[in-house]
Amino acid sequence: MSDAVIRIEHLYKSYETEAGVSPVLEDVNLTIGRGEFVAIMGPSGSGKSTFMNIVGCLDQPSGGQYFLDGNDTGKMNSDQLAGLRNRTIGFVFQGFNLLPRARLIENVALPLVYAGVSRAERQHRAIEMLKRVGLGEHLRSFPNQISGGQQQRVAIARALANQPSLLLADEPTGNLDSQTSREIMGLFSSLNRNHSITIVLVTHEQDVAAYAGRLVHFLDGRVAHDGAVTAAPESVPAWA
C-alpha cells in the first residue's frame, strides 16, 4: 500500500526473563492505510499492548521492520523517535490525564508548547479542536466542571492538536458508562469519516470494535484474524 501510515514486516518482540527469552510478538505483518479505522482485540497476554507500544514508538521491536508514515523507525535514535512520535501520533488513553488546575484550552494546547508552537497559534488550534469535539462553549472551564464524557472529548481534542497522521486510542471508553461510550465512539467515527483521521483503537468490547471498519485480533503473539467488522453500531450523535 503506497499511502500506508503503518507498515509492519515480520515483527518480533521478546523480553529477557529469569527463565530465558520470552517471545511476545512473532512474525507480525500488518499494513494500515491512511484514513482507516482499525480495532485491535485479543485476550490478556496476546501481545496487543506490546504491539500498540511499538506502533506508538514507546518501545522497539526485537526484529523485523516498522515504517511509520514512511519512516523506518529501526534506523532512528531515541531523540528522532520522540520527534516522529510527537509529529505523527496523537494518544488517547482510558484515563483522561487532564491537568486539574489548567483550563480546557490550556490542556489542549499543552502538546503544542513542547512542539515549539507560538502562543497565538496554540490558542487558535486549541479553540478549533475544542469546537471540533463539541466543547467550544467550555474553553475556560476546568476539568472538574465537566462530565467524564466531556473530559474524554477534551483528551481527544488534545490528541488532535498537533494535527497527527495517526490517532492511537487505548480502551478510550473503559471509564465511561454505556451511553457516554456510544457518544465517544460516535465522535471517533465522525473524525474518521469527515476528517480522514487514521485511528487504531484497542478494546475488549465487541460493541466498541463494531464502530471500526476493520478488526485485527491477536492471539499468542500473532495476528489470528484481520478482516472487516461485520456488526454495525446503532446511530449516535457526533460533534466532529
NORLIN-V71499 format. One record per pair of residues at least 12 apart in sequence whose ideal C-beta (glycine too) atoms are under 10 Angstrom apart, sorted by the first residue. I is the first residue (numbers start at 1). J is the second residue. If there is no record, write none. Layout:
I|J + I|J
This chain:
1|31 + 1|32 + 1|33 + 1|34 + 1|36 + 2|33 + 2|34 + 2|70 + 3|33 + 3|34 + 3|35 + 3|69 + 3|70 + 4|30 + 4|31 + 4|32 + 4|33 + 4|34 + 4|36 + 4|67 + 4|68 + 4|69 + 4|70 + 4|198 + 5|31 + 5|32 + 5|33 + 5|34 + 5|35 + 5|36 + 5|55 + 5|67 + 5|68 + 5|69 + 5|70 + 5|88 + 5|89 + 5|164 + 5|165 + 5|166 + 5|198 + 5|200 + 6|30 + 6|31 + 6|32 + 6|33 + 6|34 + 6|36 + 6|38 + 6|55 + 6|66 + 6|67 + 6|68 + 6|69 + 6|165 + 6|166 + 6|198 + 6|200 + 7|29 + 7|30 + 7|31 + 7|32 + 7|33 + 7|65 + 7|66 + 7|67 + 7|68 + 7|69 + 7|70 + 7|72 + 8|25 + 8|28 + 8|29 + 8|30 + 8|31 + 8|32 + 8|51 + 8|54 + 8|55 + 8|61 + 8|64 + 8|65 + 8|66 + 8|67 + 8|68 + 8|73 + 8|223 + 9|27 + 9|28 + 9|29 + 9|30 + 9|31 + 9|64 + 9|65 + 9|66 + 9|67 + 10|26 + 10|27 + 10|28 + 10|29 + 10|61 + 10|63 + 10|64 + 10|65 + 11|25 + 11|26 + 11|27 + 11|28 + 11|29 + 11|30 + 11|47 + 11|50 + 11|51 + 11|54 + 11|55 + 11|61 + 11|62 + 11|63 + 11|64 + 11|65 + 11|66 + 11|221 + 11|223 + 12|24 + 12|25 + 12|26 + 12|27 + 12|28 + 12|61 + 12|62 + 12|63 + 12|64 + 12|221 + 13|25 + 13|26 + 13|28 + 13|47 + 13|50 + 13|51 + 13|53 + 13|54 + 13|59 + 13|60 + 13|61 + 13|62 + 13|63 + 13|64 + 13|221 + 14|26 + 14|50 + 14|61 + 14|62 + 14|63 + 14|221 + 15|50 + 15|62 + 21|62 + 23|47 + 23|62 + 23|220 + 23|221 + 24|45 + 24|46 + 24|47 + 24|49 + 24|50 + 24|51 + 24|54 + 24|59 + 24|61 + 24|62 + 24|220 + 24|221 + 25|46 + 25|47 + 25|48 + 25|50 + 25|51 + 25|54 + 25|61 + 25|62 + 25|63 + 25|64 + 25|218 + 25|220 + 25|221 + 25|222 + 25|223 + 26|47 + 26|63 + 26|64 + 26|220 + 26|221 + 26|222 + 26|223 + 27|63 + 27|64 + 27|221 + 27|222 + 27|223 + 28|47 + 28|50 + 28|51 + 28|54 + 28|61 + 28|64 + 28|66 + 28|216 + 28|218 + 28|221 + 28|222 + 28|223 + 29|64 + 29|222 + 29|223 + 29|226 + 30|51 + 30|55 + 30|66 + 30|200 + 30|216 + 30|223 + 30|226 + 31|67 + 31|226 + 32|55 + 32|166 + 32|198 + 32|199 + 32|200 + 32|214 + 32|216 + 33|198 + 33|214 + 34|69 + 34|165 + 34|166 + 34|196 + 34|197 + 34|198 + 35|192 + 35|193 + 35|195 + 35|196 + 35|197 + 35|198 + 35|199 + 35|213 + 36|166 + 36|192 + 36|196 + 36|197 + 36|198 + 36|199 + 36|200 + 36|212 + 36|213 + 36|214 + 37|167 + 37|188 + 37|189 + 37|191 + 37|192 + 37|193 + 37|197 + 37|198 + 37|199 + 37|200 + 37|201 + 37|211 + 37|212 + 37|213 + 37|214 + 37|229 + 38|192 + 38|198 + 38|199 + 38|200 + 38|201 + 38|202 + 38|209 + 38|212 + 38|213 + 38|214 + 38|215 + 38|216 + 38|226 + 38|229 + 39|169 + 39|199 + 39|200 + 39|201 + 39|202 + 39|203 + 39|205 + 39|206 + 39|208 + 39|209 + 39|210 + 39|211 + 39|212 + 39|213 + 39|214 + 39|215 + 39|216 + 39|217 + 39|229 + 40|52 + 40|55 + 40|168 + 40|169 + 40|170 + 40|200 + 40|201 + 40|202 + 40|203 + 40|209 + 40|212 + 40|214 + 40|215 + 40|216 + 40|217 + 40|218 + 40|223 + 41|201 + 41|202 + 41|203 + 41|204 + 41|205 + 41|206 + 41|208 + 41|209 + 41|212 + 41|215 + 41|216 + 41|217 + 41|218 + 41|219 + 41|224 + 41|225 + 42|202 + 42|204 + 42|216 + 42|217 + 42|218 + 42|219 + 42|220 + 42|221 + 42|222 + 42|223 + 42|224 + 42|225 + 43|204 + 43|217 + 43|218 + 43|219 + 43|220 + 44|204 + 45|218 + 45|219 + 45|220 + 45|221 + 46|217 + 46|218 + 46|219 + 46|220 + 46|221 + 46|222 + 46|223 + 46|224 + 47|218 + 47|219 + 47|220 + 47|221 + 47|222 + 47|223 + 48|170 + 48|202 + 48|203 + 48|204 + 48|216 + 48|217 + 48|218 + 48|219 + 48|221 + 48|223 + 49|170 + 49|171 + 49|202 + 49|218 + 50|218 + 50|221 + 51|200 + 51|202 + 51|216 + 51|218 + 51|221 + 51|223 + 52|91 + 52|168 + 52|169 + 52|170 + 52|200 + 52|201 + 52|202 + 53|168 + 53|170 + 54|66 + 54|68 + 54|73 + 55|68 + 55|73 + 55|89 + 55|166 + 55|168 + 55|200 + 56|68 + 56|85 + 56|88 + 56|89 + 56|91 + 56|166 + 56|168 + 56|170 + 56|200 + 57|71 + 57|73 + 57|76 + 57|78 + 57|80 + 57|81 + 57|82 + 57|83 + 57|84 + 57|85 + 57|86 + 57|88 + 57|89 + 58|81 + 58|82 + 58|85 + 58|89 + 58|91 + 58|168 + 60|73 + 60|74 + 60|76 + 60|78 + 60|81 + 61|73 + 61|74 + 68|81 + 68|84 + 68|85 + 68|87 + 68|88 + 68|89 + 68|165 + 68|166 + 69|84 + 69|87 + 69|88 + 69|89 + 69|164 + 69|165 + 69|166 + 69|198 + 70|165 + 71|84 + 71|87 + 71|88 + 73|85 + 82|114 + 83|115 + 85|164 + 85|166 + 85|168 + 86|111 + 86|114 + 86|115 + 86|162 + 86|164 + 87|115 + 87|162 + 87|163 + 87|164 + 87|165 + 88|162 + 88|163 + 88|164 + 88|165 + 88|166 + 89|159 + 89|162 + 89|164 + 89|165 + 89|166 + 89|167 + 89|168 + 89|198 + 89|200 + 90|111 + 90|155 + 90|156 + 90|157 + 90|158 + 90|159 + 90|160 + 90|161 + 90|162 + 90|163 + 90|164 + 90|165 + 90|166 + 90|167 + 90|168 + 90|169 + 90|197 + 90|199 + 91|111 + 91|155 + 91|158 + 91|159 + 91|164 + 91|166 + 91|167 + 91|168 + 91|169 + 91|170 + 92|152 + 92|153 + 92|155 + 92|156 + 92|157 + 92|158 + 92|159 + 92|160 + 92|167 + 92|168 + 92|169 + 92|170 + 92|171 + 92|172 + 92|184 + 92|188 + 92|199 + 92|201 + 93|152 + 93|155 + 93|159 + 93|168 + 93|169 + 93|170 + 93|171 + 93|172 + 93|174 + 93|175 + 94|152 + 94|155 + 94|169 + 94|170 + 94|171 + 94|172 + 94|173 + 94|174 + 94|175 + 94|176 + 94|202 + 95|151 + 95|152 + 95|155 + 95|170 + 95|171 + 95|172 + 95|174 + 95|175 + 96|143 + 96|148 + 96|149 + 96|150 + 96|151 + 96|152 + 96|153 + 96|154 + 96|155 + 96|156 + 96|158 + 96|172 + 96|175 + 96|176 + 97|151 + 97|155 + 97|158 + 98|110 + 98|142 + 98|143 + 98|144 + 98|146 + 98|151 + 98|152 + 98|154 + 98|155 + 98|158 + 99|142 + 99|143 + 100|142 + 100|143 + 100|144 + 101|142 + 101|143 + 101|144 + 102|142 + 102|143 + 103|126 + 103|138 + 103|139 + 103|140 + 103|141 + 103|142 + 103|143 + 103|145 + 104|126 + 104|130 + 104|135 + 104|138 + 104|139 + 104|140 + 104|141 + 104|142 + 104|143 + 104|145 + 104|146 + 104|150 + 104|151 + 104|153 + 104|154 + 104|157 + 104|158 + 105|122 + 105|123 + 105|126 + 105|127 + 105|129 + 105|130 + 105|135 + 105|138 + 105|139 + 105|140 + 105|141 + 105|154 + 105|157 + 106|122 + 106|123 + 106|126 + 106|139 + 106|140 + 106|142 + 107|126 + 107|130 + 107|142 + 107|143 + 107|151 + 107|154 + 107|155 + 107|157 + 107|158 + 107|161 + 108|122 + 108|123 + 108|125 + 108|126 + 108|127 + 108|128 + 108|129 + 108|130 + 108|133 + 108|135 + 108|139 + 108|154 + 108|155 + 108|156 + 108|157 + 108|158 + 108|159 + 108|160 + 108|161 + 109|121 + 109|122 + 109|123 + 109|124 + 109|125 + 109|126 + 109|127 + 109|129 + 109|130 + 109|157 + 109|158 + 109|161 + 110|122 + 110|126 + 110|158 + 110|161 + 111|125 + 111|126 + 111|158 + 111|159 + 111|160 + 111|161 + 111|162 + 111|164 + 112|124 + 112|125 + 112|126 + 112|158 + 112|161 + 112|162 + 112|163 + 114|162 + 115|161 + 115|162 + 117|161 + 117|162 + 122|161 + 123|139 + 125|157 + 125|160 + 125|161 + 125|162 + 125|163 + 126|139 + 126|154 + 126|157 + 126|158 + 126|161 + 127|139 + 127|157 + 128|157 + 128|160 + 128|161 + 129|153 + 129|154 + 129|156 + 129|157 + 129|158 + 129|159 + 129|160 + 129|161 + 129|162 + 129|163 + 130|153 + 130|154 + 130|157 + 130|158 + 130|160 + 130|161 + 131|157 + 131|239 + 131|240 + 132|153 + 132|156 + 132|157 + 132|160 + 132|187 + 132|190 + 132|191 + 132|194 + 132|195 + 132|239 + 132|240 + 133|150 + 133|152 + 133|153 + 133|154 + 133|155 + 133|156 + 133|157 + 133|158 + 133|160 + 133|184 + 133|187 + 133|190 + 133|191 + 133|238 + 133|239 + 133|240 + 134|150 + 134|153 + 134|157 + 134|183 + 134|187 + 134|190 + 134|237 + 134|238 + 134|239 + 134|240 + 135|150 + 135|151 + 135|153 + 135|154 + 135|156 + 135|157 + 135|239 + 136|239 + 138|150 + 138|153 + 138|154 + 141|154 + 143|155 + 147|176 + 147|180 + 148|175 + 148|176 + 148|177 + 148|180 + 148|184 + 149|173 + 149|175 + 149|176 + 149|177 + 149|179 + 149|180 + 149|181 + 149|182 + 149|183 + 149|184 + 149|187 + 150|180 + 150|183 + 150|184 + 151|175 + 151|176 + 152|169 + 152|172 + 152|173 + 152|174 + 152|175 + 152|176 + 152|180 + 152|181 + 152|183 + 152|184 + 152|187 + 153|180 + 153|183 + 153|184 + 153|187 + 153|239 + 153|240 + 155|169 + 155|172 + 155|184 + 156|169 + 156|172 + 156|184 + 156|187 + 156|188 + 156|191 + 156|239 + 156|240 + 157|187 + 159|172 + 159|197 + 160|191 + 160|195 + 160|197 + 160|240 + 163|197 + 164|197 + 164|198 + 165|197 + 165|198 + 166|197 + 166|198 + 166|199 + 166|200 + 167|188 + 167|191 + 167|192 + 167|197 + 167|198 + 167|199 + 167|200 + 167|201 + 168|198 + 168|199 + 168|200 + 168|201 + 168|202 + 169|184 + 169|185 + 169|188 + 169|199 + 169|200 + 169|201 + 169|202 + 169|203 + 169|208 + 170|200 + 170|201 + 170|202 + 170|203 + 171|201 + 171|202 + 171|203 + 171|204 + 171|205 + 171|208 + 172|184 + 172|185 + 172|187 + 172|188 + 172|199 + 172|201 + 172|202 + 172|203 + 172|208 + 173|185 + 173|188 + 173|201 + 173|203 + 173|205 + 173|207 + 173|208 + 174|202 + 174|203 + 174|204 + 174|205 + 174|208 + 178|205 + 178|207 + 179|236 + 181|203 + 181|205 + 181|207 + 181|208 + 181|236 + 182|207 + 182|208 + 182|211 + 182|233 + 182|234 + 182|235 + 182|236 + 182|237 + 183|236 + 183|237 + 183|238 + 183|239 + 184|208 + 184|211 + 184|236 + 184|238 + 185|201 + 185|203 + 185|205 + 185|207 + 185|208 + 185|209 + 185|210 + 185|211 + 185|212 + 185|233 + 185|236 + 185|238 + 186|211 + 186|233 + 186|234 + 186|235 + 186|236 + 186|237 + 186|238 + 186|239 + 186|240 + 187|236 + 187|237 + 187|238 + 187|239 + 187|240 + 188|201 + 188|208 + 188|211 + 188|212 + 188|238 + 188|240 + 189|211 + 189|212 + 189|213 + 189|233 + 189|235 + 189|236 + 189|238 + 189|240 + 190|236 + 190|237 + 190|238 + 190|239 + 190|240 + 191|238 + 191|239 + 191|240 + 192|211 + 192|212 + 192|213 + 192|240 + 193|213 + 193|238 + 193|240 + 194|238 + 194|240 + 195|240 + 197|240 + 199|211 + 199|212 + 199|213 + 200|212 + 200|214 + 200|216 + 202|216 + 202|218 + 203|215 + 206|229 + 206|231 + 207|231 + 207|233 + 207|234 + 208|233 + 209|229 + 209|231 + 209|233 + 210|229 + 210|230 + 210|231 + 210|232 + 210|233 + 210|234 + 211|229 + 211|231 + 211|232 + 211|233 + 211|236 + 212|228 + 212|229 + 212|233 + 213|228 + 213|229 + 214|226 + 214|227 + 214|228 + 214|229 + 215|227 + 215|228 + 215|229 + 215|230 + 215|231
